[in-house]
Amino acid sequence: MLDNRLRRPLAEALADVAPGWDDLVAAFVASPRGAALCRSVDMRVAAGAEVYPAQPLRALQTLRPSQVRVVILGQDPYHGPGEAEGLAFSVADGVKIPPSLRNIRQELVADVGVALPVSGSLRAWVEEGVLLLNTSLTVERDRPASHARLGWDALTDALIDCVAAQPHPKVFMLWGAHAQAKGARIEQAGETNRILVSNHPSPLAARRPPVPFVGSRPFSTANAWLLAQGSMPIDWGLG
């Protein structure tokens, strides 16, 4: 099984980001809220908790703010051993596909008709300019949302603000209530942003009102809007 546990001090792990994010992340880590978050997570690791993933900001390692064309925003990382890899909803090659990702893949096929590989990796989307982000970036084994109130919102708000302020067209897919809470700040950033809202793709919510994820067609809707703005669409194929 892939060992995806956080083993480094959180502040050290958060330093692995591409230019354009580095000053923002460094300022957060140096702030009172950032320092408190790092202490809290490090204390849980020291106490023996299994905290995932090993690279909480992997989504920012190769993608600069100016390159982001779509943001997929979820809740928090997968909480099973070997699952979370620092890219929201994605799992590494060889890892069993979690239920939320299974629903995403099914919607992708129904929406744009792409063929899906065996792997649950979404890394090909990152190369297309898709930022795979959660509102909370660490979690403990078998304890969903266990780190949701530790202060991650201050950092993820800042990351979203940074992307929303970029002058080029961008689509924000807000999946679930935690993600949708960010909608107002995206709207305030200007008209270069399109917001698509639906329930979380988890089996607990994917088919429920008010906006079921299943049948929401987010991928084709995003591409149609990008094309209307004169931008290239996303290649949603996964290899």
Disulfide bonds with the S-S distance in Angstrom:
none
